[in-house]
């Protein structure tokens, strides 16, 4: 954990009471999580952090995004029925100001993404383009008055196709926004890091930034309001010790005292390393942001019969009973589609 100051303020105490943790002059103000961390500190069987992964049930039916390429991440704002999904723009798409369609590899390395808004039934309710931003492993949605603000990686590294900064931009149906636009402010809280991806904890008004330093994966948590002013003082910083050798990182979410990390790969054929007969290799791991210790790791066994079944995004759906949501990319004729399953606390 990284210190945030040398004096106790009313704001610090309020934040600590909302499930966060603040380091003050070498001490830690913590709010314990009921049912987790008691006794030997191990979560109950089937549980990761606060969520029972074994209770996963279908939340969003199989739904096409605006383009045929697969989803990369999902997020929810204040309306728990509306999901925002990111996808890399596929080959053969020509945007209004482009002279010709571009290839898929060109789009991927350029960091060109499409945002699709889906209703609870899976119908498209809007879309926009983010050109030059990144790959979209995770993102956040912030309601602000009558606006919806997207928190996304930005300033793509064209050698990798991943972002090097964090941007907060308004959703505008049908718009094309370039990362190089002077209207886009790039936050760079972690110089020297790469593959940067943000996620939001709306109730706690916190920003989670997933990032890599060399070949090591890290998480850093900030207060949202301070982050926006350019004051990048971490509330927490942990090295990811839950990611196992050979696993593919597929997104992250922050809720309460835990980071929820999604890993897994698409099905292979029967002779490959991840055949359908094995039910997939999708896992959710919980990481305690106060200590960096594991707080449960569970295999996601729901819907083993999905075609392709690649985990593509994790998010917390708000509400009186928040739900941890896992998204899958599924093969259908001519395209990939999105389906979402939710786990109850």
N, C-alpha and C positions, 0 to 999 in steps of 0.2 A: 504494500500500500504506500502511496505517496502522500506526504503531508500537504495540508491545504491552508495552513496559517498558524499563528502563534497565540490567538486569542479566541475565546468563545463568543459567538454572536447569536442573537435571537434567530437569525436565518439558519445558522449552523444547527441549532437545536431543533428547529422546525424540520430541517431536512433529515436529521437523524431520526426523528420521530416518524418519518414517512417511509422507513425501510432502508434508508441509506446508511452510510458510515462515514464519519469525518474524523480525520486525524488531527488532534489538537495538542501541540506541544508534547508529542510523543505518546499521548493517550488516544484511545479510540472510543468514540461514542457510538454504541451499536444498539439497534433494535433487534432483538431476537426474533426468529421466525418460528411460530408455534408448530410443533410437530416435527421440526427438522433441527438437527444439531443436538438433540437431547440424548442422554445415555452415551452410546458409543459413537454418536455423530453420523451413523449410517442411515440413509433413507430406507423406508420400507421396500420390500420386494416389489419390482415393477415400477418403481417411482424414480424420477430424475428431478431433483430439486423439489418443487411444490406440485409437480404434475405426474399423474398416473399415465404412463405411456401405453399401458395395456387397455385403457378405455377409449382409444382412438376410434372415432366414428366419422362418417362422411359429412362434411360441411358444405363443400362446393362440388356440384356435379361436374362431370367431364365437360370442359369449356374451352372453345377456341379463343386464342388471343388475336390481336389485330393482324398479326402476320403468322406465317406457317412455322417459324422457328420456335424452339422450346422456351419455356419460362426459365428465368434465372433466380428470381426472388419474389417474395410477396410482402405486403404490409397492410395494416389496418389503421384507420384514423378514428375519429370519434363515432362514426357510424359503423357499428360492428358488422353490418351486413355487406358492406362494400369493400372489395379487395382491389388493391393496386398491384399490378404485376409488371416486372421488367423483363424484356427479352432483347437479345442482340438482333439488330436489323438483318434479315437474311439476304441472300444473293438476289439479284435481278430487280431490286426495289430502286426506283428513281424518285427522289424527293423533288419538290417543286422548283428549286433553284439549281438543280444538278443537271449537267449536260447529258449524262447517260447513266444507266443502271450500274451499280458497282457489284463486285464479286463478294462472296461471303467472307473470305479471309481478309479482304480489304476492309470490310465493315467491322470485323472483329478486332483487328489491330487498330483501327481508327477510333474504337470506343463508341460506336454509334448504336444507340439503344432506342427502343420504343416502349412507352408506358401505356398499358391498357388498364382501363377501369372496368370492373365487372360488377354487375348487380348480384344479389343473393342467389338468383336463379342461374347465373352464369352468362347472362346477356351482356354484350358490350355496351358500356355507358359513356365511353369517351376514350381518346388516345392523344398522345403527343410524342414528339421526337426529341431526343437528347443527343446531339451530335458532338463527338469528341470527348465524351465523359468517362466511359469505362466499360466494365463487364457486367456489373450489377449483381454481385454475389449477395448483397443485402442492401436495404435502404429503409427509409422511414417516411411516414406521412404525419404532418403536423397541421391540425386545423388552426386557422388564425382568422377570426372574424368570419367573413364570408368566403375567405380563400382557403385553398388547400396548398400547403407548401411541401415540396418533396425534398428530402435530404438524401443526396446521392454522392457517390464518388465522382471526382471530376479531374480535369487536366490529365487526360490519358497519356500514359507512356506508350508510344506507338511501337515500341519493341515488344511489348507484352500484351497490350490491349487492356491493361488495368489502370485504375486511377491513382493519382499521387496526392490528391487533396480531397476536401469535402465541400460541397456546395449545397445551398438551400435556395430553391427556385420555386416560383408559383406554377401550379398546374394550369395550363391553358389548352383547352380542347382544340386539337388540330394544329397546334403550333409546332414550329421547329426552332429549338434553342441551341445555339452553339456554345460550347465550353469556352471558346475564345472571346465571346461577347463581353463588352465592358459592363453589361448589366449583371454578369455572374461574378460573385465574390468567392474566391477560393480560400478556404481555411486550411492552413498547413500547420497543424498542431504537433506534428511528429517528423521534423526534418530528418532525412536519411532513411525513413521507412518506405516501403513499397506495398503494392496490392492493398490499398486502403479502402475500407468499406464501413459506412456508418449504419447504425440502427438506433431507434429511439425508445426510451421508456417514458411515455407521455404522462402517467400519473406522478412519477417522480421528477419530471422535467430533466431528464438526463440523456446524454448522448453516449452511446457505446461506439468506439472506433476499433474495428479489427484491423490489424496491420502486421506486416512482416518486417523483421530486422534481420537481414541476411536470410538464413534458412530457418529462422525461429519465429513462430507465430505468437503474437501478443494481443492483449486486450487492454484498452484504456478507457476509463469512464470520466465524463466531465459533466458539470452543471450546464444545462442548455443555455441559460441566459448569459452566463459568463463566456461560454464558447462563442456566442454570436458577437460579443464585443471584442473578440480577439484575445481574451484572457484564458489561456489554455493551461489551467492549473488542474492536474488530475485529482479526482476523488479517490480513484483506485487504479492500480496498474498490476496486471498479472501476466505471467508467462503461461501460455497454453500447454499444460501437461496432460490434457485429455486426448489430444490428437495422436492417434497411434500410427505406427509405421505403415505406409502404404495406403492410408485412408485419404479420401478426397473430401476436402472441406466444401460444404454446400450452404453455409450461412450461419447466422447467429442472431440472438435476440436477448434483451435484458428485461428482467422482471424481478422486483424485490432485491434479494441478496444474491441472485444467481444469473449467470450467463448460460444460455441454452445454445448448444452447438450441434449442428446437423452435419453428418458425414454419410457418404455412401456413393455407390456407382450404379449405372444402369445394368439391367440384366444382360448377361451374355447368352450365347447358345448353350446347349446342354453340356458341351465339352469345355466351356470357358470357366473362368474363375468365379463368376457370380451367376450361376444358372437359376432359372425360375424355380427349380425343384428345391433350392435352398431357402426360398422365401426372401431373398435379397439380403443386402448387407447395410441397410440403413440403420443408423444409430443416432440417438439423442443423448448427449452428455451434458450434465449440469456442473458448473464451476462456481464455487463460492468466491464472490468478488472481494471478500474481506481477507481471505487467506490464500486463494488460488488452489485450494484443495478440491478434489473431486467430490461431488455430492450426488452421485448416481449416474449410471450409464446403462441405457436400455435399448434393445433392438426394437425397431418399429415393424411389427409383424402384420399390420392391417393391410388388407387388399393385396395379398400376394399374387393374385392372378392378373394384375394390370400388365398390359403389353409395354415392354421396355422398362417402366417403373424406375425412373431416375429421381432421387430426391433433389428438389430444386427450390429451397427456400424454407425458412422457419420464421414465425412471427407470433406475437401475443395478441390475441383478439380481445379488445376491451369489453367490459360489461360488469355486471354485479358479480359474476363468477368468471374471471378471465380464463381463457382457454389458450393452450399452446397449440399452434397450427403448423402442420407439416405439409408442404406442397410436393406433388409429384408431376413430372413430365411423362406423358403417355403417348405412345404412337397410335395414330389413327390414320385412315387412308389420306395420304397427301400432306400430312402436317403433324405437328405435335400439339397436344392439348394439355390443359392444366386441370388438376383436381386437388382438393384440399381436405385433409382430415384433421380433426381437432381432438386434443387430449384435455380431460377435465382435471381440476385440482382436487 
